[in-house]
Amino acid sequence: MKESYESPLSSRYASKEMLTLFSQRQRIILWRKLWTELAREEMRLGLPVAPEQVSALESNIENIDWDSAASWEKKLKHDVMAHIKAYGEAAPAAAPILHLGATSCYVTDNADLILYRDGMLLIRQKLLNLMALLASFADKYKALATPGYTHYQFAQTVTVGKRACLWLQDFEMDLEELDQLLASLPFLGCRGTTGTEASFAELFDGQVEKADKMNAALAKTFGFARCVSVCGQTYPRKLDSRILNKLSLLAQSAYRMAQDIRLLQHDGQLEEPFGESQVGSSAMAYKRNPMKCERICSLSRYLMVDALNGTLTASAQWLERTLDDSANRRISLPEAFLAADSILLLCANVIGGLKVNEKVIAATLQQELPFLATENILMEAVKHGGDRQAIHELIRRCSMEARARMNEGLSCDLLERLLASGELPLREEELRSLCDPSAFTGRCAEQVESYLARLRPLLQEVNAHADDTEV
């Protein structure tokens, strides 16, 4: 039994790779890589940094004395300074030039940008996997007629595959948003206490172009195309807001899909994966609750609300810097990535094992389809010599009677009533042929094929798999 609090996102839901990415070890390793590369660039640009000092930093990047860092932080009350001291102890030859010209935000902010960039790349990979699973599901059921709903009331017939494309299209838009942010995400660089680079103007004896070269090289080393154009002490917190909003968009799509599946599982049309020994309820042993989809909705709601942290922090940046963002960002951003990761794991698990109960769908259609087919019945009856107004009144009367019967818990007998009236100029086989579900799905199958053909180049290299992680 663990005696201290542990985030459920860590202990129950998120993947090992996302947890590793946002671990304290990974963060401090990035800090040390940033310090090492800063020293390397300063050496190249003529500052008094020796090759052996850069080598000492490089060879000790992963040699972290956590006890020493903790002891220093207890004394100094400053985590960056504590790790400067601990790194200096590990590489004493480099201690005199460690952190030269930099501020704390050089390592904290740039490391965060690297982590968020890499986190979004992991999210992108999982999102593509989910999209590929949805595409396969949509293709398999592209022509399977199913009741359509507006206002959660029966409407024109659609297909199971077409509905899945509605979910898929939402996730495609999320992918586009994510890619736009990844393509434009900048690096902070080493910009000084208020973003003026005054320390480097001094270090480089007024040769300010060297500061530009240094920052461009640092950005390139860590995989960024550019640095922010201007900044205070930190990178613009607007970027945090954008990142959280992109993750929120993904949560919105997941919530919509999972909620649809929950509604359809209630009707018996779809069922999320259910383990052989899984318990649906501690009291009601027969239950097969849509627990995974409920969990998707629960985590999605958390992530959508978490996005508000970014908007509030971005709006509260006093002049060149304030520290009231720090504690909030330490929680809100990593937890958002863990939540998004958890949601995508769950979604892949659900879609990869989603069961379609075709007989239940067919029975539901048979209950409602006669009403949806009445316009076609009217037209066909007129073709066979019937009076349009008389047939309309017949259909209206029989429909009301059949609906009243259904309200008493009995089956729909609309077709039988129409035939028994003797007023309909159609034989039974002609009437029933007009109620073929596939005749009412319009262009659904064609729309699915067309949409998937457009997506195929994007998804063709994805080795889609239903994640079987217990989440």
N, C-alpha and C positions, 0 to 999 in steps of 0.2 A: 504493500500500500504506500502510495506517495503522500507525503505529509504537507506538501506545498502545492499551491495552485498551478495548474498547467492548462494552457489554452486548448480547448477542444479541437481547434483547427490543427494544432500540432499533434495531439494524441489520438484523434479519431478520423480526421477527414483528409488533410492535405497529403500530397505525394512526397516521397523521400527527397526527390530532386529539388522540389521547391523549398522544402525545409532546409536542405543543405545550402541552397543559394542564399537564403536569408539568415543563416547561422552567424553567430558572433565570430567564429573562426574565419569564415569567408570574408566577412566585413573587414576584419583586421588585416588579413592577407592583402586585400585590396588597398588598404591604407599604406601598407609597406611597399606594395608595388608602385603606388603613386609617389611615395617619397623617393624610391629608387630611381624612377624615371625622371623625376624633377632634378635629382642630383646629376644624372647622366646628361640631361640637356644643358644644365648649367655648366658642366665640364666642357661640353662641345662648344659652348658659346664663350668660353674663355674665363669663366669665374674660377676662383681658387678651390677647385674640387679635383682631387687626385683619382686616377683610375682605380687604385687599390681601395679607395673609400667607396666607390661605386660597387666594386666587387664584394666588399664586405657587406654592404646593404643587400645586394642581390643574393648572396649565399645564405643569408639569415632571414629571408622573407618568411619562411614557415617555422622558424625557430622561435616560437612564442612562449615566453615565461609568464603564464597567466597569473601566478601568485605574485610575481614582481609588479605586474601591471595593476593588480588589485590593491596591492600595498601602496603604490604611488598614488592611485586615484583616491584612496582613503585619506591620504595626506594632502593632496593638491586640490581635491574636489573638481577635477577637470580630466575627462576621459582621454582627450587627445594628448594633453601633456603627459599623462600617465604612460601612454603607449610610446611617446617619443622617448621617455626615460628608459622604458623597458627595451625598446629597439636599440637605443644607444648602448645599453649594457650588453646586448647580444652582439653588437658590432661596434666596439669602442673606438676603432680607428675612424669610423665615420661619424661619431657623435658630434664633433665640432661643426660639421656642415649639414647635419640632418635638419630638415624643415627650413632651410635657408630661404629667406624672402617670402615664406608662405604664411598663411593664417590657417586656423583650424578648418575652415570651410574648404580649403584646398583638398583635404583628404575626405572630410565628411560628405560634402556635396558631390564631388566627382565620383566617389565610391557609390553614393546613392544612385546617381544617374546610370552608372554601370550596372548596378543591381536591378534597377527598374527596367533598363533596356533588355538585360538578359532574362528577367522575369517575363516581360512581354513576349520575348521570343519563345519561351516555354509555353506560355498561354497560346500563342499563335499555333504552335505545333499541335497542341491538344485540341484547339478549335478546328483545325483542318481535319484531324482524325474524326471528330464528331460530325463534321459536315460530310465526310466521306461515308460514314455509317448511315446518316440520314439520306444521302443520295441513293445508296444501295436499297434502303427500305422503300423510298419513294418509287424507285424503278420497279421493284418487285410487286408493289401494290398500285401501280399507276392506273389500272383499269378496274380495280375492285370498287364497285359502287357502294356508297355508304350515305346515311342521312346527312344532309347539310343542315347547319343551324344558323339562324340569326336571332339575337336576343335569347339564345339557348332554347329557341322554339324551332320546330321542324321547318326547313326551307328546302330549296331545290337540292336535288341529289348531287353529291360531289363524289370523288374517289378518295380512298385512304391515302394513296400516293400524292394526290394533289394537295391534300391537307398537310402532309409532311413537308411539301415544298414551301408552304407558308412559313413553317418553322425554319426551314433551311435558308430561306431568303433573309430572314431576320439575322441569322448568324453570318450570312455572307456580308450584310451591311456592317456588322460588327468587325469583320475581318478587314474590310475596306478602311474603316476608321482607325483600326489598330495599325495597319500598314502606313497610313498617312502620318501618324504620330512617330512611328519608328523611323520613317524616312527623314523626318525633320528634327528629331531630337538632338539638341546641341550639348556640347560639353561646357563646363564652366571654365576650366583652365586654372591658372594661378594668377589671381587678379588683385590681391591685396585686401586690406582691411575695409575699404569702402569702394572697391572696384576701380580705383584710379591707377593701379600698378605703380604707385609712387616708389615702393621699395625696389622694384626692378629698374626703374629709371635711375635710381641711385646706384644700384649694384652694377648696372651696365654703363655707368658714367655718361648717362644721357643718350646712349645709342638705343633708343626705344624700339627700333625695328627688331632688335634681338629678342625683346619680350614677345613680339608678334610671332617670330620664328619659333620661340620656345613653346608658346601655347598651341600653335598649329601642329608642332611635332608631338606634343603631349596628346592632343585630341586624336591624331592619326594613330598613335601607338595603342590607344584604348578603343579604337574602332569607331570614332566619331568623325563626321565630315567637317565639322566646324565648331567653333566656340560661340557662346552667346555674344551678340554684338556689344551690348553694354550690360552692366550689372552693378549691384551694390556689393555687399560682402558675400551674398549668396547668389545662387542661380534664381531666376524668377520663380516664385512659388506658384505662379500660374501654370507651370509645367506639372506640378503635383496635381493641381485641379484637373488638368487635361487627362493625366494618366488615370486618376480615379474615375473620371467620367467615362473613359473608354471601358474600364472594367465594369462600371455600372450598366453601360449599354448591353454588355454581354449578359449580365444578371437579368436584365429586363427580358431578353430573348429567352433565356433559360426558364424564367418564371412562367412566361406565357406558354411555352411548350409543355412544361410539367403540369401546369394547371389544366390545360386541355386534356392531357392524358388522365389526370385525376377524374375529370368529369366523365370521360369516356369509360374509365374503369368502373365508375359507379353504375353505368348502364350496361356493363359487361361486354362492351365492344372491344376494348383493349385491356391488356394486363401487363404491368411491369414485371420484370423477373422476380420470381419468388422461390427461395431456396427450399429444398426438400424437407429440411428440419426447421425452417423459419417459423417463428411464432408471430402471428398477427396481432394478438391481444392476450394479455395475461388473464382476462376473465372470459372473453368470448373466443373459444378455441377454433371456431370455424372461420374466423375472419382472415381475409387476404387484403389487408390495408395497403394502399399505395405509398408505403413508407419512404421509398427512395425519392419519389416525386415530391412528397411532402417536405423531405429534407432539402431538395433543390430549391423549393419555394422559400423555405425558412432561411437558408444561407443567402439566397438571392436578395431577400428583403434586407438582411443585414448589410450586404454589399451596396445596395442602392442607397441606403441611409448613410453608410460610411463615406460615400462620395461627398456628402455635405461638408466633411472635415476639410477637404481641399478647397472648396469655395470660400469657406470662412477664413482659412489661413491665408489664402491668396489676397483676400480683401484687407487683412489686418497687418500688412507689412509696413512698419513705421520707417519712412525715409530710407536710409541705407541698410538698416538691419534691426530686428528685434528678436529676442530669444523665446518668445511665447509660442513659437511654432514647434520647437524642438521636441518636447515631450509628446505632443500630439502626433507629429510625423513618425516618431519611433514606433508608435502603435498602429496608426491608421493605414499607413502605406504597406508595411509588410503583411498585416492582417488582411488587407484587401487582396493582395496577391495570393495568399493562402486560401482565402475564400473562393476566389475565381478559379483557382486550381481545383479545389474540392468540388465545386459545381460542375466543372467540365468532366471530372472523373465520374461523377454520378450520372451525368447526362449520357456519357458514352456507355456506361453500364446498362442504363435503362434502354436506350435505343438499340444497343447490340442484342438485347434479349427480349425486346418488346413482342408480345404475343398478340396476334390479331385473331379474334374469335369470329370467323367468317359466318358461321351458322347463326350466331346471335345477331350479327349485322343484317343478315338476310331476313331473319324473322322480324326485326325492327322495321326494315323497309317494307315488308309485306303488310305490316300494320298501318303504315302511313302512306305508302306509295299510291294506293287507289285515289286518295285525295289529290295528290300532286299530279296524277294522270288525268284528272277530270277535263282539263282543257283539251288534251289530245282526244279524249273520248268524245267530247262535244264536236270537234272538227270532223272526226271519222264518221260519226253518226249522221252529220249533215251530208257528207259525201255519199252516204248510203240512202239518201232521200228523206232524212228526218227534218223536222221543222226546228230551226235554231232556237227559237224562243221556248218552244215546248220542251225540247231536250234540256235546255238550261234550267228550266223550272224543275224537271224531273231530277236532274243531278243535284240541284240545291236541296230539294226535299229529302231525297235519299241520303245525302251527306249529313244533314242535320240528324236524321234518325239513326244513322250508323254511329255518329259521334256520341249521341246520347247513350246508345248501347255500350260503347267503350267506356263512358263515364261510370257505368255500373260494373266495370271490371270484366266485361265480356269482349270477345274478339271483334275485329272490324268485319262487317258483312256488307260493305258498300256494293261490291260487284254483284253479290247474290241478290241484293235488293233491286239493283238496276235490271238484272235479267228477269227477276220475278215480276216486275211491273208490266212486262209485255209491251212497253212503250218504246223500247230501244231497238232500232233496226240493225242490231249487230248480233252475231252468233257468239256463243261463250268463248270459243277459241280465239275469235277476233278480238273480243273484249280483253281477254287475259293477255294476249300478245302486246296490247297497248300498255301493259303494266310491267314490262321488262325493265328492271332497274338500269341496265346499261344504256337504255334509250334516253335517259334523262340526265346523263352526266356531261352533256355538251362536249366541249373540247378538252376535258380534263386530261385524258391520256396523252393527247397531242401536246398540251401545255407542259406536262411533266417531261416528255421527251425533249421538247425544245429547250426547256430550262436546263435540264441535265446536260444536254449537248454543249451548252455554253459554259457550264461549270467544269466539264470533263478535263480540259487542259490544266486547270488549277488543281484538280484532285487526283490526276492520273498517277502521280508519284507517291501518293499517300498510301501506306500500308495500313489500311483501316483495321482496327481491332476493337472489340467490345472489352473495355477495361473490366477485369474481374476482381479488381482490388476490393476488399471489403470496406465499403465506405457508407 
